Amino acid sequence: MSSRVNFLIVIGLGILGLLAWQAFGSIPKISPERWEYKIADVPDTAFTGQTNDLGQAGWELISARRASDGSETSPTYSYEMIFKRRMQASASRSDSP
């Protein structure tokens, strides 16, 4: 009797396995997201305007640091920023605001 029960359990598990394989085997593959990156050097005086313009164009700020031109007497400051945005299949790489 126990060998018959074991046989039925194995058959049942096999059927469940086939059903699960059929159900999950048809899930569409999701391709990984692709990103493009932009490095911008923005003067302090234009920071807000240029950052907002890039944001309107779909760019997301991911890193920023304040830098100077190295002058000791009257340095000029700017922000070195890295932006990213999701690549679109039809967009060209030279697409920039």
Backbone as JSON Lines, residues from 0, in Angstrom:
{"i":0,"aa":"M","n":[0.82,-1.2,0.0],"ca":[0.0,0.0,0.0],"c":[0.87,1.27,0.0]}
{"i":1,"aa":"S","n":[1.95,1.29,0.73],"ca":[2.77,2.49,0.8],"c":[3.49,2.76,-0.52]}
{"i":2,"aa":"S","n":[3.87,1.7,-1.25],"ca":[4.52,1.94,-2.53],"c":[3.54,2.53,-3.54]}
{"i":3,"aa":"R","n":[2.27,2.15,-3.42],"ca":[1.26,2.72,-4.31],"c":[1.03,4.19,-3.98]}
{"i":4,"aa":"V","n":[1.01,4.55,-2.7],"ca":[0.84,5.94,-2.28],"c":[2.04,6.77,-2.75]}
{"i":5,"aa":"N","n":[3.24,6.21,-2.58],"ca":[4.45,6.92,-3.04],"c":[4.4,7.14,-4.55]}
{"i":6,"aa":"F","n":[3.95,6.13,-5.28],"ca":[3.83,6.25,-6.73],"c":[2.85,7.36,-7.11]}
{"i":7,"aa":"L","n":[1.7,7.42,-6.43],"ca":[0.72,8.46,-6.72],"c":[1.25,9.86,-6.36]}
{"i":8,"aa":"I","n":[2.02,9.93,-5.29],"ca":[2.61,11.22,-4.9],"c":[3.6,11.68,-5.96]}
{"i":9,"aa":"V","n":[4.44,10.77,-6.45],"ca":[5.42,11.1,-7.48],"c":[4.71,11.54,-8.76]}
{"i":10,"aa":"I","n":[3.67,10.82,-9.16],"ca":[2.9,11.2,-10.35],"c":[2.26,12.56,-10.16]}
{"i":11,"aa":"G","n":[1.66,12.8,-9.0],"ca":[1.03,14.09,-8.72],"c":[2.02,15.24,-8.77]}
{"i":12,"aa":"L","n":[3.2,15.02,-8.16],"ca":[4.23,16.06,-8.19],"c":[4.73,16.31,-9.61]}
{"i":13,"aa":"G","n":[4.84,15.26,-10.39],"ca":[5.25,15.41,-11.79],"c":[4.26,16.24,-12.58]}
{"i":14,"aa":"I","n":[2.97,15.97,-12.37],"ca":[1.92,16.74,-13.06],"c":[1.97,18.2,-12.62]}
{"i":15,"aa":"L","n":[2.11,18.43,-11.31],"ca":[2.21,19.81,-10.81],"c":[3.44,20.52,-11.39]}
{"i":16,"aa":"G","n":[4.54,19.79,-11.51],"ca":[5.75,20.36,-12.09],"c":[5.54,20.75,-13.54]}
{"i":17,"aa":"L","n":[4.87,19.9,-14.31],"ca":[4.59,20.22,-15.71],"c":[3.67,21.43,-15.84]}
{"i":18,"aa":"L","n":[2.67,21.5,-14.98],"ca":[1.77,22.65,-15.02],"c":[2.5,23.94,-14.65]}
{"i":19,"aa":"A","n":[3.36,23.88,-13.64],"ca":[4.11,25.07,-13.24],"c":[5.08,25.49,-14.34]}
{"i":20,"aa":"W","n":[5.73,24.53,-14.98],"ca":[6.66,24.84,-16.06],"c":[5.93,25.52,-17.22]}
{"i":21,"aa":"Q","n":[4.74,25.01,-17.53],"ca":[3.96,25.59,-18.62],"c":[3.51,27.01,-18.26]}
{"i":22,"aa":"A","n":[3.09,27.21,-17.02],"ca":[2.6,28.53,-16.61],"c":[3.74,29.55,-16.55]}
{"i":23,"aa":"F","n":[4.86,29.2,-15.95],"ca":[5.96,30.15,-15.78],"c":[6.88,30.21,-16.98]}
{"i":24,"aa":"G","n":[6.82,29.25,-17.84],"ca":[7.65,29.26,-19.04],"c":[7.18,30.27,-20.07]}
{"i":25,"aa":"S","n":[5.94,30.73,-19.92],"ca":[5.4,31.68,-20.89],"c":[5.51,33.13,-20.44]}
{"i":26,"aa":"I","n":[6.19,33.39,-19.33],"ca":[6.38,34.76,-18.85],"c":[7.35,35.46,-19.79]}
{"i":27,"aa":"P","n":[6.99,36.63,-20.31],"ca":[7.89,37.32,-21.25],"c":[9.16,37.78,-20.53]}
{"i":28,"aa":"K","n":[10.25,37.72,-21.24],"ca":[11.53,38.17,-20.69],"c":[11.56,39.69,-20.7]}
{"i":29,"aa":"I","n":[12.02,40.27,-19.61],"ca":[12.13,41.72,-19.5],"c":[13.58,42.1,-19.75]}
{"i":30,"aa":"S","n":[13.8,42.93,-20.74],"ca":[15.17,43.35,-21.03],"c":[15.6,44.38,-19.99]}
{"i":31,"aa":"P","n":[16.88,44.38,-19.63],"ca":[17.35,45.33,-18.61],"c":[17.24,46.77,-19.11]}
{"i":32,"aa":"E","n":[17.05,47.66,-18.16],"ca":[16.98,49.07,-18.53],"c":[18.35,49.54,-19.0]}
{"i":33,"aa":"R","n":[18.33,50.43,-19.98],"ca":[19.56,51.01,-20.49],"c":[19.54,52.5,-20.16]}
{"i":34,"aa":"W","n":[20.68,53.01,-19.77],"ca":[20.8,54.41,-19.37],"c":[21.84,55.11,-20.22]}
{"i":35,"aa":"E","n":[21.65,56.41,-20.39],"ca":[22.69,57.24,-20.97],"c":[23.07,58.28,-19.92]}
{"i":36,"aa":"Y","n":[24.3,58.73,-20.0],"ca":[24.84,59.63,-18.98],"c":[25.35,60.91,-19.62]}
{"i":37,"aa":"K","n":[25.29,61.98,-18.85],"ca":[25.74,63.29,-19.33],"c":[26.53,63.94,-18.2]}
{"i":38,"aa":"I","n":[27.67,64.5,-18.55],"ca":[28.47,65.25,-17.58],"c":[28.35,66.72,-17.95]}
{"i":39,"aa":"A","n":[27.99,67.54,-16.98],"ca":[27.81,68.96,-17.23],"c":[28.65,69.77,-16.25]}
{"i":40,"aa":"D","n":[29.24,70.83,-16.74],"ca":[30.0,71.78,-15.92],"c":[29.21,73.08,-15.95]}
{"i":41,"aa":"V","n":[28.55,73.39,-14.85],"ca":[27.61,74.51,-14.81],"c":[28.12,75.59,-13.86]}
{"i":42,"aa":"P","n":[28.25,76.84,-14.32],"ca":[28.66,77.93,-13.43],"c":[27.62,78.15,-12.33]}
{"i":43,"aa":"D","n":[28.1,78.64,-11.19],"ca":[27.19,78.91,-10.06],"c":[25.99,79.74,-10.48]}
{"i":44,"aa":"T","n":[26.23,80.76,-11.29],"ca":[25.16,81.7,-11.65],"c":[24.08,81.06,-12.52]}
{"i":45,"aa":"A","n":[24.4,79.97,-13.2],"ca":[23.43,79.31,-14.09],"c":[22.93,77.98,-13.54]}
{"i":46,"aa":"F","n":[23.3,77.67,-12.31],"ca":[23.0,76.35,-11.75],"c":[21.52,76.0,-11.81]}
{"i":47,"aa":"T","n":[20.68,76.84,-11.25],"ca":[19.25,76.53,-11.18],"c":[18.63,76.4,-12.56]}
{"i":48,"aa":"G","n":[18.9,77.35,-13.43],"ca":[18.31,77.33,-14.76],"c":[18.73,76.11,-15.58]}
{"i":49,"aa":"Q","n":[20.03,75.83,-15.61],"ca":[20.5,74.7,-16.42],"c":[20.08,73.36,-15.82]}
{"i":50,"aa":"T","n":[20.07,73.28,-14.5],"ca":[19.64,72.03,-13.86],"c":[18.16,71.78,-14.14]}
{"i":51,"aa":"N","n":[17.34,72.81,-14.06],"ca":[15.92,72.66,-14.37],"c":[15.7,72.3,-15.84]}
{"i":52,"aa":"D","n":[16.48,72.91,-16.74],"ca":[16.36,72.59,-18.17],"c":[16.69,71.12,-18.43]}
{"i":53,"aa":"L","n":[17.76,70.65,-17.81],"ca":[18.13,69.24,-17.99],"c":[17.06,68.32,-17.38]}
{"i":54,"aa":"G","n":[16.5,68.7,-16.25],"ca":[15.42,67.91,-15.65],"c":[14.2,67.85,-16.55]}
{"i":55,"aa":"Q","n":[13.86,68.97,-17.19],"ca":[12.72,68.98,-18.12],"c":[12.97,68.08,-19.32]}
{"i":56,"aa":"A","n":[14.25,67.9,-19.69],"ca":[14.6,67.05,-20.82],"c":[14.72,65.58,-20.41]}
{"i":57,"aa":"G","n":[14.39,65.26,-19.14],"ca":[14.39,63.88,-18.69],"c":[15.65,63.43,-17.98]}
{"i":58,"aa":"W","n":[16.6,64.35,-17.77],"ca":[17.85,63.99,-17.1],"c":[17.66,64.05,-15.59]}
{"i":59,"aa":"E","n":[18.18,63.06,-14.89],"ca":[18.13,62.99,-13.43],"c":[19.53,63.22,-12.88]}
{"i":60,"aa":"L","n":[19.67,64.16,-11.95],"ca":[20.96,64.45,-11.33],"c":[21.32,63.31,-10.39]}
{"i":61,"aa":"I","n":[22.49,62.7,-10.61],"ca":[22.9,61.6,-9.73],"c":[24.14,61.94,-8.91]}
{"i":62,"aa":"S","n":[24.88,62.98,-9.31],"ca":[26.05,63.38,-8.55],"c":[26.4,64.83,-8.88]}
{"i":63,"aa":"A","n":[26.86,65.56,-7.86],"ca":[27.29,66.94,-8.09],"c":[28.39,67.28,-7.1]}
{"i":64,"aa":"R","n":[29.34,68.08,-7.57],"ca":[30.36,68.59,-6.65],"c":[30.73,70.0,-7.09]}
{"i":65,"aa":"R","n":[31.02,70.81,-6.13],"ca":[31.4,72.18,-6.43],"c":[32.9,72.21,-6.69]}
{"i":66,"aa":"A","n":[33.3,72.9,-7.74],"ca":[34.71,72.96,-8.13],"c":[35.09,74.41,-8.4]}
{"i":67,"aa":"S","n":[36.37,74.66,-8.29],"ca":[36.86,76.0,-8.62],"c":[37.88,75.88,-9.75]}
{"i":68,"aa":"D","n":[38.17,77.01,-10.36],"ca":[39.14,77.01,-11.46],"c":[40.58,76.98,-10.95]}
{"i":69,"aa":"G","n":[40.77,77.01,-9.64],"ca":[42.11,76.91,-9.05],"c":[42.77,78.24,-8.76]}
{"i":70,"aa":"S","n":[42.14,79.33,-9.16],"ca":[42.71,80.65,-8.92],"c":[42.66,80.96,-7.43]}
{"i":71,"aa":"E","n":[43.78,81.48,-6.9],"ca":[43.82,81.81,-5.47],"c":[43.3,83.21,-5.19]}
{"i":72,"aa":"T","n":[43.37,84.12,-6.15],"ca":[42.96,85.5,-5.9],"c":[41.46,85.7,-6.11]}
{"i":73,"aa":"S","n":[40.91,85.27,-7.22],"ca":[39.46,85.39,-7.44],"c":[38.97,84.15,-8.2]}
{"i":74,"aa":"P","n":[38.77,83.07,-7.47],"ca":[38.37,81.82,-8.13],"c":[36.95,81.91,-8.71]}
{"i":75,"aa":"T","n":[36.77,81.18,-9.78],"ca":[35.44,81.03,-10.38],"c":[34.95,79.65,-10.0]}
{"i":76,"aa":"Y","n":[33.73,79.58,-9.48],"ca":[33.17,78.31,-9.03],"c":[32.12,77.8,-10.0]}
{"i":77,"aa":"S","n":[32.05,76.5,-10.08],"ca":[31.03,75.87,-10.91],"c":[30.69,74.52,-10.28]}
{"i":78,"aa":"Y","n":[29.69,73.9,-10.83],"ca":[29.3,72.56,-10.38],"c":[29.6,71.56,-11.49]}
{"i":79,"aa":"E","n":[30.29,70.51,-11.12],"ca":[30.49,69.4,-12.04],"c":[29.43,68.37,-11.67]}
{"i":80,"aa":"M","n":[28.56,68.07,-12.63],"ca":[27.41,67.22,-12.33],"c":[27.32,66.06,-13.31]}
{"i":81,"aa":"I","n":[26.8,64.95,-12.81],"ca":[26.55,63.79,-13.65],"c":[25.04,63.54,-13.64]}
{"i":82,"aa":"F","n":[24.49,63.41,-14.83],"ca":[23.07,63.15,-15.0],"c":[22.88,61.8,-15.7]}
{"i":83,"aa":"K","n":[21.72,61.22,-15.51],"ca":[21.38,60.0,-16.27],"c":[19.93,60.09,-16.69]}
{"i":84,"aa":"R","n":[19.6,59.37,-17.77],"ca":[18.21,59.22,-18.17],"c":[18.07,57.89,-18.91]}
{"i":85,"aa":"R","n":[16.88,57.36,-18.85],"ca":[16.59,56.09,-19.5],"c":[16.71,56.25,-21.0]}
{"i":86,"aa":"M","n":[17.41,55.33,-21.65],"ca":[17.55,55.39,-23.11],"c":[16.25,54.95,-23.76]}
{"i":87,"aa":"Q","n":[15.88,55.64,-24.8],"ca":[14.73,55.25,-25.6],"c":[15.24,54.6,-26.87]}
{"i":88,"aa":"A","n":[14.51,53.62,-27.34],"ca":[14.96,52.85,-28.5],"c":[15.21,53.74,-29.71]}
{"i":89,"aa":"S","n":[14.38,54.77,-29.9],"ca":[14.52,55.6,-31.1],"c":[15.38,56.83,-30.88]}
{"i":90,"aa":"A","n":[15.84,57.08,-29.65],"ca":[16.64,58.28,-29.37],"c":[18.07,58.09,-29.8]}
{"i":91,"aa":"S","n":[18.65,59.14,-30.32],"ca":[20.06,59.07,-30.7],"c":[20.91,59.48,-29.51]}
{"i":92,"aa":"R","n":[22.15,59.07,-29.5],"ca":[23.04,59.36,-28.4],"c":[23.42,60.84,-28.35]}
{"i":93,"aa":"S","n":[23.31,61.54,-29.45],"ca":[23.71,62.96,-29.47],"c":[22.58,63.88,-29.05]}
{"i":94,"aa":"D","n":[21.45,63.31,-28.65],"ca":[20.29,64.11,-28.23],"c":[20.6,64.79,-26.92]}
{"i":95,"aa":"S","n":[20.82,66.08,-26.94],"ca":[21.1,66.83,-25.71],"c":[20.47,68.2,-25.83]}
{"i":96,"aa":"P","n":[20.06,68.75,-24.68],"ca":[19.43,70.09,-24.7],"c":[20.42,71.19,-24.97]}
